[in-house]
Amino acid sequence: MNPFRFFLPKRRLNREFDRELGFHFEELVEANLAKGMAPEEARRQASVDFGGREQMTERLRETHTIPVIETAMANLRFAFRLMRKNPAFSAAIIFTLALGIGANSAVFSAIDAVLLRPLPFPHGDELMRLIQYKPKEKTLPMAVAPPRVEDWNRMNSTFQAISGYYTEDVSYQSGTLPEKVTRAWVAPRFLQVWGVAPQLGRDFTPEEEHVGGPSAVLISDRFWRTRLRNDSSVLGKSIKLDGASFVVIGVMPASFLFPDRDVDLWSPVAPDAPYANSREATWYTAIGRLKPGIKIEQAEADLATVQSRLGMQFPKTDAQLAVTVQPLKNEIVGDSGQSLWILFGSVTLLLLIACMNIAAMLLARNREREQEISIRFSLGASRRTIVGQLLTEILVLAVLGSIAGLTLAWAATKAFQTFTPNLPRVDEIALDWRIVIYSLGCALLVAFLCGIFPALRGTRGEIAGSLQRNSRTQVSSRSNGQWALVGVQVALAVTLLIGAGLLLRTMQELARVSPGFDPSHVLVFHISANWAETANMKGLTQRVNRDLDAVRELPGVEAAATSTGLPGVPGQWQVGIKVLEGQQDPNQKIVSDSRVVSKGYFDVTRIPMLQGKPCRDSVGVTNVVVNRSFANTYFGQESAIGHHLQMDATSFPLSGQIVGVVGDSREQGLNTEPMPTVYWCMSAPMPDPYFLARTKTSPMVAANTIRQAIHRVEPSRSVFAMSTLEEHLRDSFAEDRLRTILLTLFALTAVSLACLGLYGTLSYFVTTRRREVGLRLALGALPKQVASRFLFKGVSVAAIGCLCGLAIAAAAGRVLSGMLYGISRFDLLSFAGAVALVLCVAAVATLLPATRAARTDPMNVLREE
Amino acid sequence: MPSYVGRRGIGYKTVSKEKFDLLQGTLDMLILKVVALGPIHGYAIAQRIRQISQQALQVQQGSLYPALHRLEKRGWLDAAWRESDNGRMARFYRLSAKGRKQLSREETDWQRLTTAIALILRTSE
């Protein structure tokens, strides 16, 4: 016999039954014929004897079905019937599960990708950023001079390798039109530090890292795919960049996105090149790979020794420098960590609320069903049957909830990538199965525990007792546990809501701030350039002025200027300043924000001139403009105009005479108070400054005209990254905004869940007290009294929850304090608003069951008695 | 020609000519006993039971085949398609080792039961 017979498809089984029964039938016919019947009569008689063939096939099939599957199917059918009967309850459970699982998985996936996972390089934890700074001057970290990178690499004993890089935008000219691409200039050992090899081709050779050696370039996978069409014979071919040819020697893997994901090319810097030999020109970002097992402190101590030896060797340039080492991951992730942890905290609260909600709902439902279960027990159902059926019911809800949750999580990770392209490592965010399983586990465990145990409790032994408990004379049932669950939910929801309220109020305050400049109608763009142009500063300045003039001549443009930073977009360049006139108090150091701007900057930004004249065109700096804070802080009553300023001890020693004073503006970001600022008047401090143009109409409308105008004067350069200043301002708050939106979303979800819980619990409470209510009404209680009693019960639980929530929020508000602007972390409006909102929603949620209770018909209840 | 159809499919012609059902499980034992004589198909099993019981017991197809499949599923019978005497393909059943054991168990039980019933009938006479 075929042991797999029972698994044969139904059709084949049927055919086999048919054959077997057919044989029997034919035998009957034959026997009848043998008895001497006419053939027709023989057949008729055989059919009569044989009976219904269909029923017989059916019965045969029954013997072949597997009972477990049959039962499971029956349970499933029953579960779906229950779902249809009680769609609100089922939808609530599925919705809650989906939210808990989805939100938690998505946010935790983001945290894992951005913060927890090592960088996507072999032994990513060994990767460090090396920063030089001047301990005496508290200046911001500085870049490193190329010779120093070589010295550090040669003299240290804790790093496998130290390298450096510098990125700039260049014009790629092998296509039909010049296009802007981003090139990283890299010191030797760059790939060695990363531990990554090209997917095609090779690393740079020592010859290529010497002056006069062969020119070589590594290209990114994206560059290879989009611009060179995956050409597998690309190795050895030349591409033209800023007028020079470079030979492609390799293609990096698609996963290698460093220094950032926009990099298209990597070229070697020859350490012996003249421009790479100044100990004062600091332009490398230095990176290093620790030897296995070396701690950061050891590496720092080692580099300190190295640097002090260098200080003796080069007292003028190196004596005042110190080195610090930071894990590269911190550097890349930056401040996003805090936002993500706050989101994770709130989403964990949400999961907690979701679990409690599921618990409360299932507990209530099982109470309702206790009687049904007891009856089924007393009618002889086995414990196994009932548990199996309850399990199936919850399983159906859980599976549907999980599917919805996973869909939500998947959509949310996609949303992360769409809405926060600036979040570091955002490309690495993907649903991690461990996290999904964790969230699934949490929610399902709660569902099963709450679904099964109460049911079992109802079935344990004393069936009669259970039946009695549910008898008609029952007036009340214990439900303190459920009320506590609801109260905690409300408290957590209020906490989240207050947090969201604080962030929302911050956004509101920020929108009210007057920035001191006018960001509307300003177009921002770049023109591709090469750092080599700095060799001829005069030529560079002429070129930039020529470009500016071409823009200024356009009829739609009111004013145009260049700047090293965008107004309102954070990016500090704090430097020490010396006033050349008079005796300077050595204890009072002048520190100011520095911006290098060209003629016309104050017309573009509409920062008002208070005194004197605006910037004039000049090569090198001869005139400066200061803002009111600077003038008031450092010159007091004295007029600032006419004084000479000099930048203190940097590799970029600017100096000039103050020609004017302008109004304060929030150039360091809308949430930052204006600070003393010096505007150094210079149109081309670097090859690639921001170009700003104030347009008469909408900036993007003028964009194309400007592009064409520049193409006429600079046919080989490309104009790129055109956008409005307002967009830049929005982008600089993108993370804050996303954080606020998400937290608000979570808070509102939490409030709806908590009120759903409140509604469900009160509904159940009302149902169990139906008889009591009926009796009261029959004895003369007014419906209003009945309703207000239940209303009071629900609202008082909500109120207690609110109080607890206020306390938690007051204690936990510190977490947010760094993200607030213009309000205290005990902002009355946020706190009161959250409580008012929750109480209102809670009142509505309790009103429905309460009025339903009041409408109970006493006659009906009494008739049931 | 069968004069009646038993509810459980196997009829027993009583003296009073009324319907009578055999004890449940008896059919299984009879089938096992008949199959024990050698490989045999369903139709022949029905015929054989009727012949041996001298027309007293008549097995209905509606019971015979489910019983056969049930026994097969329990592993007491093996089945295979084979050519019958008249050249048509038929499903032949054969007793398995497990089935043989089951048969002897059932026969013992049956003996014990009939002896007991006979004793009771005799004393009450």
Chai-1 contact restraints between the chains, C-beta under 6 A:
chainA,res_idxA,chainB,res_idxB,connection_type,confidence,min_distance_angstrom,max_distance_angstrom,comment,restraint_id
A,M1,B,D78,contact,1.0,0.0,6.0,A-B,restraint_1
A,M1,B,A79,contact,1.0,0.0,6.0,A-B,restraint_2
A,E20,B,R91,contact,1.0,0.0,6.0,A-B,restraint_3
A,F23,B,A90,contact,1.0,0.0,6.0,A-B,restraint_4
A,H24,B,G42,contact,1.0,0.0,6.0,A-B,restraint_5
A,H24,B,Y43,contact,1.0,0.0,6.0,A-B,restraint_6
A,E27,B,Y43,contact,1.0,0.0,6.0,A-B,restraint_7
A,F50,B,Q61,contact,1.0,0.0,6.0,A-B,restraint_8
A,G51,B,G62,contact,1.0,0.0,6.0,A-B,restraint_9
A,M56,B,G62,contact,1.0,0.0,6.0,A-B,restraint_10
A,R59,B,P66,contact,1.0,0.0,6.0,A-B,restraint_11
A,L60,B,Y65,contact,1.0,0.0,6.0,A-B,restraint_12
A,L60,B,P66,contact,1.0,0.0,6.0,A-B,restraint_13
A,L60,B,H69,contact,1.0,0.0,6.0,A-B,restraint_14
A,T63,B,P66,contact,1.0,0.0,6.0,A-B,restraint_15
A,T63,B,H69,contact,1.0,0.0,6.0,A-B,restraint_16
A,T63,B,R70,contact,1.0,0.0,6.0,A-B,restraint_17
